[in-house]
Amino acid sequence: MNDNTPRLVSLNHVCELTSLSRTAINKFRERGNFPVEVSLGERRIAFVRAEVLAWVQDRIDARQVAA
């Protein structure tokens, strides 16, 4: 498979993928309602792109069930 899509994405990219602010994402994280970050160093984290996209899809699916 020749997939050039990064598997890990920064918090800034997560904001773009979800249309949420850093503050909102951090609130979801504090509540345990967001994919767990991957530590890349002392002051650097990333997220697994597929997990973030699955989280977004779950929000979409929940909307369809509630409708």
PDB file of N, CA, C, O and CB in Angstrom:
ATOM      1  N   MET A   1       0.838  -1.178   0.000  1.00  0.00           N
ATOM      2  CA  MET A   1       0.000   0.000   0.000  1.00  0.00           C
ATOM      3  C   MET A   1       0.878   1.235   0.000  1.00  0.00           C
ATOM      4  O   MET A   1       1.779   1.351   0.831  1.00  0.00           O
ATOM      5  CB  MET A   1      -0.951   0.002   1.206  1.00  0.00           C
ATOM      6  N   ASN A   2       0.636   2.146  -0.905  1.00  0.00           N
ATOM      7  CA  ASN A   2       1.431   3.358  -1.017  1.00  0.00           C
ATOM      8  C   ASN A   2       0.623   4.530  -0.490  1.00  0.00           C
ATOM      9  O   ASN A   2       0.164   5.371  -1.263  1.00  0.00           O
ATOM     10  CB  ASN A   2       1.871   3.604  -2.479  1.00  0.00           C
ATOM     11  N   ASP A   3       0.451   4.587   0.806  1.00  0.00           N
ATOM     12  CA  ASP A   3      -0.336   5.634   1.438  1.00  0.00           C
ATOM     13  C   ASP A   3       0.609   6.668   2.034  1.00  0.00           C
ATOM     14  O   ASP A   3       1.329   6.378   2.990  1.00  0.00           O
ATOM     15  CB  ASP A   3      -1.278   5.049   2.526  1.00  0.00           C
ATOM     16  N   ASN A   4       0.609   7.862   1.479  1.00  0.00           N
ATOM     17  CA  ASN A   4       1.493   8.923   1.962  1.00  0.00           C
ATOM     18  C   ASN A   4       0.873   9.739   3.085  1.00  0.00           C
ATOM     19  O   ASN A   4       1.460  10.725   3.530  1.00  0.00           O
ATOM     20  CB  ASN A   4       1.866   9.838   0.825  1.00  0.00           C
ATOM     21  N   THR A   5      -0.300   9.343   3.546  1.00  0.00           N
ATOM     22  CA  THR A   5      -0.959  10.046   4.631  1.00  0.00           C
ATOM     23  C   THR A   5      -0.247   9.730   5.939  1.00  0.00           C
ATOM     24  O   THR A   5      -0.007   8.562   6.246  1.00  0.00           O
ATOM     25  CB  THR A   5      -2.453   9.663   4.711  1.00  0.00           C
ATOM     26  N   PRO A   6       0.096  10.761   6.718  1.00  0.00           N
ATOM     27  CA  PRO A   6       0.786  10.491   7.985  1.00  0.00           C
ATOM     28  C   PRO A   6      -0.110   9.726   8.953  1.00  0.00           C
ATOM     29  O   PRO A   6      -1.311   9.981   9.036  1.00  0.00           O
ATOM     30  CB  PRO A   6       1.249  11.801   8.630  1.00  0.00           C
ATOM     31  N   ARG A   7       0.473   8.811   9.666  1.00  0.00           N
ATOM     32  CA  ARG A   7      -0.288   8.037  10.652  1.00  0.00           C
ATOM     33  C   ARG A   7      -0.448   8.809  11.941  1.00  0.00           C
ATOM     34  O   ARG A   7      -1.454   8.665  12.637  1.00  0.00           O
ATOM     35  CB  ARG A   7       0.392   6.699  10.930  1.00  0.00           C
ATOM     36  N   LEU A   8       0.543   9.634  12.266  1.00  0.00           N
ATOM     37  CA  LEU A   8       0.462  10.485  13.443  1.00  0.00           C
ATOM     38  C   LEU A   8       0.272  11.923  12.991  1.00  0.00           C
ATOM     39  O   LEU A   8       0.890  12.371  12.025  1.00  0.00           O
ATOM     40  CB  LEU A   8       1.729  10.342  14.329  1.00  0.00           C
ATOM     41  N   VAL A   9      -0.588  12.637  13.698  1.00  0.00           N
ATOM     42  CA  VAL A   9      -0.837  14.030  13.354  1.00  0.00           C
ATOM     43  C   VAL A   9      -0.737  14.896  14.606  1.00  0.00           C
ATOM     44  O   VAL A   9      -0.992  14.439  15.720  1.00  0.00           O
ATOM     45  CB  VAL A   9      -2.223  14.192  12.689  1.00  0.00           C
ATOM     46  N   SER A  10      -0.363  16.141  14.398  1.00  0.00           N
ATOM     47  CA  SER A  10      -0.202  17.094  15.493  1.00  0.00           C
ATOM     48  C   SER A  10      -1.566  17.537  16.022  1.00  0.00           C
ATOM     49  O   SER A  10      -2.602  17.314  15.395  1.00  0.00           O
ATOM     50  CB  SER A  10       0.616  18.317  15.030  1.00  0.00           C
ATOM     51  N   LEU A  11      -1.533  18.163  17.182  1.00  0.00           N
ATOM     52  CA  LEU A  11      -2.760  18.709  17.757  1.00  0.00           C
ATOM     53  C   LEU A  11      -3.350  19.769  16.828  1.00  0.00           C
ATOM     54  O   LEU A  11      -4.570  19.862  16.693  1.00  0.00           O
ATOM     55  CB  LEU A  11      -2.487  19.306  19.156  1.00  0.00           C
ATOM     56  N   ASN A  12      -2.504  20.560  16.196  1.00  0.00           N
ATOM     57  CA  ASN A  12      -3.012  21.563  15.253  1.00  0.00           C
ATOM     58  C   ASN A  12      -3.749  20.892  14.094  1.00  0.00           C
ATOM     59  O   ASN A  12      -4.793  21.378  13.658  1.00  0.00           O
ATOM     60  CB  ASN A  12      -1.855  22.433  14.715  1.00  0.00           C
ATOM     61  N   HIS A  13      -3.216  19.790  13.602  1.00  0.00           N
ATOM     62  CA  HIS A  13      -3.879  19.082  12.504  1.00  0.00           C
ATOM     63  C   HIS A  13      -5.183  18.439  12.988  1.00  0.00           C
ATOM     64  O   HIS A  13      -6.160  18.377  12.242  1.00  0.00           O
ATOM     65  CB  HIS A  13      -2.939  18.005  11.910  1.00  0.00           C
ATOM     66  N   VAL A  14      -5.197  17.971  14.215  1.00  0.00           N
ATOM     67  CA  VAL A  14      -6.420  17.417  14.805  1.00  0.00           C
ATOM     68  C   VAL A  14      -7.499  18.496  14.846  1.00  0.00           C
ATOM     69  O   VAL A  14      -8.672  18.215  14.599  1.00  0.00           O
ATOM     70  CB  VAL A  14      -6.148  16.861  16.234  1.00  0.00           C
ATOM     71  N   CYS A  15      -7.104  19.723  15.156  1.00  0.00           N
ATOM     72  CA  CYS A  15      -8.059  20.833  15.146  1.00  0.00           C
ATOM     73  C   CYS A  15      -8.667  21.001  13.760  1.00  0.00           C
ATOM     74  O   CYS A  15      -9.870  21.228  13.630  1.00  0.00           O
ATOM     75  CB  CYS A  15      -7.378  22.141  15.589  1.00  0.00           C
ATOM     76  N   GLU A  16      -7.851  20.891  12.741  1.00  0.00           N
ATOM     77  CA  GLU A  16      -8.341  20.998  11.365  1.00  0.00           C
ATOM     78  C   GLU A  16      -9.269  19.832  11.019  1.00  0.00           C
ATOM     79  O   GLU A  16     -10.307  20.031  10.388  1.00  0.00           O
ATOM     80  CB  GLU A  16      -7.162  21.045  10.380  1.00  0.00           C
ATOM     81  N   LEU A  17      -8.898  18.620  11.428  1.00  0.00           N
ATOM     82  CA  LEU A  17      -9.703  17.441  11.106  1.00  0.00           C
ATOM     83  C   LEU A  17     -11.067  17.455  11.787  1.00  0.00           C
ATOM     84  O   LEU A  17     -12.045  16.944  11.239  1.00  0.00           O
ATOM     85  CB  LEU A  17      -8.958  16.187  11.500  1.00  0.00           C
ATOM     86  N   THR A  18     -11.131  18.041  12.979  1.00  0.00           N
ATOM     87  CA  THR A  18     -12.356  17.997  13.769  1.00  0.00           C
ATOM     88  C   THR A  18     -13.147  19.300  13.741  1.00  0.00           C
ATOM     89  O   THR A  18     -14.313  19.320  14.137  1.00  0.00           O
ATOM     90  CB  THR A  18     -12.023  17.653  15.183  1.00  0.00           C
ATOM     91  N   SER A  19     -12.541  20.371  13.287  1.00  0.00           N
ATOM     92  CA  SER A  19     -13.139  21.720  13.338  1.00  0.00           C
ATOM     93  C   SER A  19     -13.354  22.177  14.779  1.00  0.00           C
ATOM     94  O   SER A  19     -14.248  22.977  15.053  1.00  0.00           O
ATOM     95  CB  SER A  19     -14.481  21.744  12.577  1.00  0.00           C
ATOM     96  N   LEU A  20     -12.545  21.677  15.684  1.00  0.00           N
ATOM     97  CA  LEU A  20     -12.610  22.066  17.089  1.00  0.00           C
ATOM     98  C   LEU A  20     -11.363  22.851  17.467  1.00  0.00           C
ATOM     99  O   LEU A  20     -10.315  22.720  16.834  1.00  0.00           O
ATOM    100  CB  LEU A  20     -12.765  20.828  17.996  1.00  0.00           C
ATOM    101  N   SER A  21     -11.489  23.667  18.504  1.00  0.00           N
ATOM    102  CA  SER A  21     -10.337  24.398  19.021  1.00  0.00           C
ATOM    103  C   SER A  21      -9.476  23.470  19.881  1.00  0.00           C
ATOM    104  O   SER A  21      -9.909  22.392  20.285  1.00  0.00           O
ATOM    105  CB  SER A  21     -10.794  25.633  19.839  1.00  0.00           C
ATOM    106  N   ARG A  22      -8.270  23.908  20.144  1.00  0.00           N
ATOM    107  CA  ARG A  22      -7.384  23.154  21.036  1.00  0.00           C
ATOM    108  C   ARG A  22      -8.027  23.001  22.409  1.00  0.00           C
ATOM    109  O   ARG A  22      -7.946  21.942  23.031  1.00  0.00           O
ATOM    110  CB  ARG A  22      -6.009  23.851  21.162  1.00  0.00           C
ATOM    111  N   THR A  23      -8.667  24.072  22.875  1.00  0.00           N
ATOM    112  CA  THR A  23      -9.323  24.055  24.185  1.00  0.00           C
ATOM    113  C   THR A  23     -10.420  23.003  24.226  1.00  0.00           C
ATOM    114  O   THR A  23     -10.520  22.247  25.192  1.00  0.00           O
ATOM    115  CB  THR A  23      -9.905  25.435  24.516  1.00  0.00           C
ATOM    116  N   ALA A  24     -11.241  22.949  23.187  1.00  0.00           N
ATOM    117  CA  ALA A  24     -12.322  21.962  23.142  1.00  0.00           C
ATOM    118  C   ALA A  24     -11.766  20.541  23.110  1.00  0.00           C
ATOM    119  O   ALA A  24     -12.262  19.659  23.811  1.00  0.00           O
ATOM    120  CB  ALA A  24     -13.219  22.205  21.920  1.00  0.00           C
ATOM    121  N   ILE A  25     -10.747  20.327  22.304  1.00  0.00           N
ATOM    122  CA  ILE A  25     -10.135  18.997  22.231  1.00  0.00           C
ATOM    123  C   ILE A  25      -9.564  18.608  23.587  1.00  0.00           C
ATOM    124  O   ILE A  25      -9.735  17.473  24.033  1.00  0.00           O
ATOM    125  CB  ILE A  25      -9.028  18.960  21.153  1.00  0.00           C
ATOM    126  N   ASN A  26      -8.893  19.538  24.239  1.00  0.00           N
ATOM    127  CA  ASN A  26      -8.316  19.239  25.554  1.00  0.00           C
ATOM    128  C   ASN A  26      -9.396  18.938  26.587  1.00  0.00           C
ATOM    129  O   ASN A  26      -9.175  18.124  27.483  1.00  0.00           O
ATOM    130  CB  ASN A  26      -7.457  20.407  26.031  1.00  0.00           C
ATOM    131  N   LYS A  27     -10.548  19.572  26.480  1.00  0.00           N
ATOM    132  CA  LYS A  27     -11.653  19.248  27.395  1.00  0.00           C
ATOM    133  C   LYS A  27     -12.148  17.824  27.151  1.00  0.00           C
ATOM    134  O   LYS A  27     -12.391  17.082  28.103  1.00  0.00           O
ATOM    135  CB  LYS A  27     -12.817  20.254  27.224  1.00  0.00           C
ATOM    136  N   PHE A  28     -12.297  17.442  25.894  1.00  0.00           N
ATOM    137  CA  PHE A  28     -12.674  16.055  25.576  1.00  0.00           C
ATOM    138  C   PHE A  28     -11.623  15.087  26.130  1.00  0.00           C
ATOM    139  O   PHE A  28     -11.968  14.051  26.698  1.00  0.00           O
ATOM    140  CB  PHE A  28     -12.829  15.865  24.033  1.00  0.00           C
ATOM    141  N   ARG A  29     -10.349  15.426  25.964  1.00  0.00           N
ATOM    142  CA  ARG A  29      -9.263  14.562  26.464  1.00  0.00           C
ATOM    143  C   ARG A  29      -9.335  14.418  27.971  1.00  0.00           C
ATOM    144  O   ARG A  29      -9.183  13.313  28.492  1.00  0.00           O
ATOM    145  CB  ARG A  29      -7.891  15.124  26.061  1.00  0.00           C
ATOM    146  N   GLU A  30      -9.566  15.524  28.687  1.00  0.00           N
ATOM    147  CA  GLU A  30      -9.639  15.501  30.157  1.00  0.00           C
ATOM    148  C   GLU A  30     -10.759  14.589  30.634  1.00  0.00           C
ATOM    149  O   GLU A  30     -10.634  13.934  31.668  1.00  0.00           O
ATOM    150  CB  GLU A  30      -9.850  16.921  30.710  1.00  0.00           C
ATOM    151  N   ARG A  31     -11.845  14.548  29.886  1.00  0.00           N
ATOM    152  CA  ARG A  31     -12.993  13.701  30.244  1.00  0.00           C
ATOM    153  C   ARG A  31     -12.820  12.261  29.781  1.00  0.00           C
ATOM    154  O   ARG A  31     -13.637  11.403  30.113  1.00  0.00           O
ATOM    155  CB  ARG A  31     -14.268  14.271  29.649  1.00  0.00           C
ATOM    156  N   GLY A  32     -11.768  11.987  29.020  1.00  0.00           N
ATOM    157  CA  GLY A  32     -11.551  10.636  28.506  1.00  0.00           C
ATOM    158  C   GLY A  32     -12.425  10.329  27.305  1.00  0.00           C
ATOM    159  O   GLY A  32     -12.682   9.163  27.004  1.00  0.00           O
ATOM    160  N   ASN A  33     -12.887  11.377  26.608  1.00  0.00           N
ATOM    161  CA  ASN A  33     -13.785  11.209  25.473  1.00  0.00           C
ATOM    162  C   ASN A  33     -13.109  11.527  24.144  1.00  0.00           C
ATOM    163  O   ASN A  33     -13.761  11.994  23.210  1.00  0.00           O
ATOM    164  CB  ASN A  33     -15.002  12.084  25.646  1.00  0.00           C
ATOM    165  N   PHE A  34     -11.829  11.280  24.057  1.00  0.00           N
ATOM    166  CA  PHE A  34     -11.086  11.562  22.827  1.00  0.00           C
ATOM    167  C   PHE A  34      -9.953  10.546  22.734  1.00  0.00           C
ATOM    168  O   PHE A  34      -9.483  10.055  23.760  1.00  0.00           O
ATOM    169  CB  PHE A  34     -10.533  13.043  22.804  1.00  0.00           C
ATOM    170  N   PRO A  35      -9.510  10.226  21.523  1.00  0.00           N
ATOM    171  CA  PRO A  35      -8.398   9.278  21.399  1.00  0.00           C
ATOM    172  C   PRO A  35      -7.177   9.725  22.217  1.00  0.00           C
ATOM    173  O   PRO A  35      -6.874  10.914  22.312  1.00  0.00           O
ATOM    174  CB  PRO A  35      -8.008   9.117  19.921  1.00  0.00           C
ATOM    175  N   VAL A  36      -6.509   8.771  22.784  1.00  0.00           N
ATOM    176  CA  VAL A  36      -5.339   9.046  23.628  1.00  0.00           C
ATOM    177  C   VAL A  36      -4.158   9.463  22.761  1.00  0.00           C
ATOM    178  O   VAL A  36      -3.902   8.882  21.706  1.00  0.00           O
ATOM    179  CB  VAL A  36      -4.970   7.804  24.481  1.00  0.00           C
ATOM    180  N   GLU A  37      -3.455  10.468  23.222  1.00  0.00           N
ATOM    181  CA  GLU A  37      -2.296  10.974  22.498  1.00  0.00           C
ATOM    182  C   GLU A  37      -1.115  10.006  22.566  1.00  0.00           C
ATOM    183  O   GLU A  37      -1.062   9.116  23.415  1.00  0.00           O
ATOM    184  CB  GLU A  37      -1.888  12.328  23.052  1.00  0.00           C
ATOM    185  N   VAL A  38      -0.179  10.206  21.652  1.00  0.00           N
ATOM    186  CA  VAL A  38       1.076   9.457  21.617  1.00  0.00           C
ATOM    187  C   VAL A  38       2.175  10.433  22.013  1.00  0.00           C
ATOM    188  O   VAL A  38       2.324  11.483  21.387  1.00  0.00           O
ATOM    189  CB  VAL A  38       1.347   8.816  20.190  1.00  0.00           C
ATOM    190  N   SER A  39       2.936  10.106  23.031  1.00  0.00           N
ATOM    191  CA  SER A  39       4.026  10.972  23.452  1.00  0.00           C
ATOM    192  C   SER A  39       5.209  10.807  22.502  1.00  0.00           C
ATOM    193  O   SER A  39       5.682   9.697  22.260  1.00  0.00           O
ATOM    194  CB  SER A  39       4.446  10.660  24.907  1.00  0.00           C
ATOM    195  N   LEU A  40       5.674  11.931  21.972  1.00  0.00           N
ATOM    196  CA  LEU A  40       6.815  11.905  21.052  1.00  0.00           C
ATOM    197  C   LEU A  40       8.071  12.471  21.695  1.00  0.00           C
ATOM    198  O   LEU A  40       9.154  12.425  21.112  1.00  0.00           O
ATOM    199  CB  LEU A  40       6.491  12.685  19.786  1.00  0.00           C
ATOM    200  N   GLY A  41       7.925  12.986  22.856  1.00  0.00           N
ATOM    201  CA  GLY A  41       9.054  13.580  23.570  1.00  0.00           C
ATOM    202  C   GLY A  41       8.536  14.271  24.805  1.00  0.00           C
ATOM    203  O   GLY A  41       7.358  14.168  25.147  1.00  0.00           O
ATOM    204  N   GLU A  42       9.417  14.968  25.462  1.00  0.00           N
ATOM    205  CA  GLU A  42       9.056  15.597  26.728  1.00  0.00           C
ATOM    206  C   GLU A  42       7.907  16.596  26.576  1.00  0.00           C
ATOM    207  O   GLU A  42       7.041  16.679  27.447  1.00  0.00           O
ATOM    208  CB  GLU A  42      10.265  16.294  27.319  1.00  0.00           C
ATOM    209  N   ARG A  43       7.894  17.347  25.484  1.00  0.00           N
ATOM    210  CA  ARG A  43       6.868  18.380  25.307  1.00  0.00           C
ATOM    211  C   ARG A  43       6.155  18.266  23.956  1.00  0.00           C
ATOM    212  O   ARG A  43       5.670  19.265  23.424  1.00  0.00           O
ATOM    213  CB  ARG A  43       7.496  19.760  25.439  1.00  0.00           C
ATOM    214  N   ARG A  44       6.093  17.074  23.415  1.00  0.00           N
ATOM    215  CA  ARG A  44       5.504  16.901  22.085  1.00  0.00           C
ATOM    216  C   ARG A  44       4.595  15.686  22.087  1.00  0.00           C
ATOM    217  O   ARG A  44       4.981  14.599  22.517  1.00  0.00           O
ATOM    218  CB  ARG A  44       6.603  16.755  21.002  1.00  0.00           C
ATOM    219  N   ILE A  45       3.363  15.893  21.591  1.00  0.00           N
ATOM    220  CA  ILE A  45       2.419  14.793  21.454  1.00  0.00           C
ATOM    221  C   ILE A  45       1.876  14.780  20.034  1.00  0.00           C
ATOM    222  O   ILE A  45       1.979  15.761  19.297  1.00  0.00           O
ATOM    223  CB  ILE A  45       1.267  14.912  22.484  1.00  0.00           C
ATOM    224  N   ALA A  46       1.303  13.656  19.676  1.00  0.00           N
ATOM    225  CA  ALA A  46       0.621  13.510  18.390  1.00  0.00           C
ATOM    226  C   ALA A  46      -0.553  12.578  18.618  1.00  0.00           C
ATOM    227  O   ALA A  46      -0.714  12.005  19.695  1.00  0.00           O
ATOM    228  CB  ALA A  46       1.586  12.962  17.265  1.00  0.00           C
ATOM    229  N   PHE A  47      -1.366  12.437  17.587  1.00  0.00           N
ATOM    230  CA  PHE A  47      -2.524  11.552  17.658  1.00  0.00           C
ATOM    231  C   PHE A  47      -2.502  10.627  16.455  1.00  0.00           C
ATOM    232  O   PHE A  47      -1.997  10.983  15.390  1.00  0.00           O
ATOM    233  CB  PHE A  47      -3.853  12.361  17.713  1.00  0.00           C
ATOM    234  N   VAL A  48      -3.056   9.435  16.639  1.00  0.00           N
ATOM    235  CA  VAL A  48      -3.166   8.498  15.532  1.00  0.00           C
ATOM    236  C   VAL A  48      -4.308   9.000  14.647  1.00  0.00           C
ATOM    237  O   VAL A  48      -5.458   9.080  15.079  1.00  0.00           O
ATOM    238  CB  VAL A  48      -3.419   7.015  16.038  1.00  0.00           C
ATOM    239  N   ARG A  49      -3.972   9.330  13.418  1.00  0.00           N
ATOM    240  CA  ARG A  49      -4.930   9.947  12.494  1.00  0.00           C
ATOM    241  C   ARG A  49      -6.195   9.101  12.343  1.00  0.00           C
ATOM    242  O   ARG A  49      -7.305   9.633  12.374  1.00  0.00           O
ATOM    243  CB  ARG A  49      -4.280  10.158  11.124  1.00  0.00           C
ATOM    244  N   ALA A  50      -6.032   7.801  12.181  1.00  0.00           N
ATOM    245  CA  ALA A  50      -7.187   6.912  11.991  1.00  0.00           C
ATOM    246  C   ALA A  50      -8.116   6.938  13.204  1.00  0.00           C
ATOM    247  O   ALA A  50      -9.335   6.860  13.051  1.00  0.00           O
ATOM    248  CB  ALA A  50      -6.716   5.473  11.725  1.00  0.00           C
ATOM    249  N   GLU A  51      -7.555   7.048  14.399  1.00  0.00           N
ATOM    250  CA  GLU A  51      -8.382   7.106  15.606  1.00  0.00           C
ATOM    251  C   GLU A  51      -9.175   8.409  15.671  1.00  0.00           C
ATOM    252  O   GLU A  51     -10.337   8.415  16.075  1.00  0.00           O
ATOM    253  CB  GLU A  51      -7.508   6.961  16.857  1.00  0.00           C
ATOM    254  N   VAL A  52      -8.546   9.506  15.274  1.00  0.00           N
ATOM    255  CA  VAL A  52      -9.240  10.793  15.259  1.00  0.00           C
ATOM    256  C   VAL A  52     -10.373  10.760  14.234  1.00  0.00           C
ATOM    257  O   VAL A  52     -11.484  11.212  14.512  1.00  0.00           O
ATOM    258  CB  VAL A  52      -8.252  11.946  14.941  1.00  0.00           C
ATOM    259  N   LEU A  53     -10.085  10.225  13.053  1.00  0.00           N
ATOM    260  CA  LEU A  53     -11.120  10.137  12.018  1.00  0.00           C
ATOM    261  C   LEU A  53     -12.269   9.225  12.457  1.00  0.00           C
ATOM    262  O   LEU A  53     -13.429   9.501  12.153  1.00  0.00           O
ATOM    263  CB  LEU A  53     -10.513   9.621  10.702  1.00  0.00           C
ATOM    264  N   ALA A  54     -11.951   8.144  13.168  1.00  0.00           N
ATOM    265  CA  ALA A  54     -12.996   7.256  13.689  1.00  0.00           C
ATOM    266  C   ALA A  54     -13.845   7.989  14.728  1.00  0.00           C
ATOM    267  O   ALA A  54     -15.061   7.801  14.782  1.00  0.00           O
ATOM    268  CB  ALA A  54     -12.370   5.981  14.309  1.00  0.00           C
ATOM    269  N   TRP A  55     -13.212   8.818  15.547  1.00  0.00           N
ATOM    270  CA  TRP A  55     -13.930   9.619  16.547  1.00  0.00           C
ATOM    271  C   TRP A  55     -14.908  10.569  15.849  1.00  0.00           C
ATOM    272  O   TRP A  55     -16.054  10.707  16.276  1.00  0.00           O
ATOM    273  CB  TRP A  55     -12.930  10.422  17.433  1.00  0.00           C
ATOM    274  N   VAL A  56     -14.460  11.213  14.792  1.00  0.00           N
ATOM    275  CA  VAL A  56     -15.325  12.100  14.015  1.00  0.00           C
ATOM    276  C   VAL A  56     -16.489  11.299  13.425  1.00  0.00           C
ATOM    277  O   VAL A  56     -17.637  11.740  13.486  1.00  0.00           O
ATOM    278  CB  VAL A  56     -14.519  12.807  12.887  1.00  0.00           C
ATOM    279  N   GLN A  57     -16.203  10.139  12.862  1.00  0.00           N
ATOM    280  CA  GLN A  57     -17.251   9.303  12.277  1.00  0.00           C
ATOM    281  C   GLN A  57     -18.270   8.883  13.327  1.00  0.00           C
ATOM    282  O   GLN A  57     -19.466   8.814  13.042  1.00  0.00           O
ATOM    283  CB  GLN A  57     -16.641   8.066  11.616  1.00  0.00           C
ATOM    284  N   ASP A  58     -17.803   8.602  14.539  1.00  0.00           N
ATOM    285  CA  ASP A  58     -18.717   8.258  15.626  1.00  0.00           C
ATOM    286  C   ASP A  58     -19.684   9.408  15.908  1.00  0.00           C
ATOM    287  O   ASP A  58     -20.864   9.173  16.171  1.00  0.00           O
ATOM    288  CB  ASP A  58     -17.928   7.902  16.896  1.00  0.00           C
ATOM    289  N   ARG A  59     -19.194  10.650  15.857  1.00  0.00           N
ATOM    290  CA  ARG A  59     -20.058  11.819  16.058  1.00  0.00           C
ATOM    291  C   ARG A  59     -21.103  11.899  14.944  1.00  0.00           C
ATOM    292  O   ARG A  59     -22.269  12.202  15.195  1.00  0.00           O
ATOM    293  CB  ARG A  59     -19.215  13.124  16.103  1.00  0.00           C
ATOM    294  N   ILE A  60     -20.673  11.625  13.724  1.00  0.00           N
ATOM    295  CA  ILE A  60     -21.592  11.654  12.586  1.00  0.00           C
ATOM    296  C   ILE A  60     -22.649  10.562  12.736  1.00  0.00           C
ATOM    297  O   ILE A  60     -23.838  10.805  12.531  1.00  0.00           O
ATOM    298  CB  ILE A  60     -20.822  11.480  11.256  1.00  0.00           C
ATOM    299  N   ASP A  61     -22.204   9.357  13.095  1.00  0.00           N
ATOM    300  CA  ASP A  61     -23.133   8.234  13.258  1.00  0.00           C
ATOM    301  C   ASP A  61     -24.133   8.513  14.387  1.00  0.00           C
ATOM    302  O   ASP A  61     -25.310   8.172  14.266  1.00  0.00           O
ATOM    303  CB  ASP A  61     -22.355   6.929  13.546  1.00  0.00           C
ATOM    304  N   ALA A  62     -23.679   9.124  15.468  1.00  0.00           N
ATOM    305  CA  ALA A  62     -24.568   9.441  16.590  1.00  0.00           C
ATOM    306  C   ALA A  62     -25.644  10.432  16.163  1.00  0.00           C
ATOM    307  O   ALA A  62     -26.780  10.360  16.630  1.00  0.00           O
ATOM    308  CB  ALA A  62     -23.765  10.009  17.773  1.00  0.00           C
ATOM    309  N   ARG A  63     -25.292  11.341  15.289  1.00  0.00           N
ATOM    310  CA  ARG A  63     -26.253  12.314  14.796  1.00  0.00           C
ATOM    311  C   ARG A  63     -27.343  11.615  14.001  1.00  0.00           C
ATOM    312  O   ARG A  63     -28.522  11.942  14.140  1.00  0.00           O
ATOM    313  CB  ARG A  63     -25.557  13.376  13.936  1.00  0.00           C
ATOM    314  N   GLN A  64     -26.961  10.662  13.176  1.00  0.00           N
ATOM    315  CA  GLN A  64     -27.919   9.955  12.334  1.00  0.00           C
ATOM    316  C   GLN A  64     -28.858   9.098  13.166  1.00  0.00           C
ATOM    317  O   GLN A  64     -30.030   8.958  12.817  1.00  0.00           O
ATOM    318  CB  GLN A  64     -27.192   9.091  11.316  1.00  0.00           C
ATOM    319  N   VAL A  65     -28.374   8.528  14.252  1.00  0.00           N
ATOM    320  CA  VAL A  65     -29.208   7.694  15.130  1.00  0.00           C
ATOM    321  C   VAL A  65     -30.202   8.576  15.875  1.00  0.00           C
ATOM    322  O   VAL A  65     -31.356   8.190  16.061  1.00  0.00           O
ATOM    323  CB  VAL A  65     -28.332   6.891  16.136  1.00  0.00           C
ATOM    324  N   ALA A  66     -29.762   9.756  16.301  1.00  0.00           N
ATOM    325  CA  ALA A  66     -30.616  10.655  17.078  1.00  0.00           C
ATOM    326  C   ALA A  66     -31.696  11.294  16.216  1.00  0.00           C
ATOM    327  O   ALA A  66     -32.719  11.741  16.735  1.00  0.00           O
ATOM    328  CB  ALA A  66     -29.776  11.738  17.735  1.00  0.00           C
ATOM    329  N   ALA A  67     -31.482  11.339  14.925  1.00  0.00           N
ATOM    330  CA  ALA A  67     -32.448  12.024  14.028  1.00  0.00           C
ATOM    331  C   ALA A  67     -33.717  11.252  13.820  1.00  0.00           C
ATOM    332  O   ALA A  67     -34.605  11.705  13.098  1.00  0.00           O
ATOM    333  CB  ALA A  67     -31.824  12.285  12.689  1.00  0.00           C
TER     334      ALA A  67
END
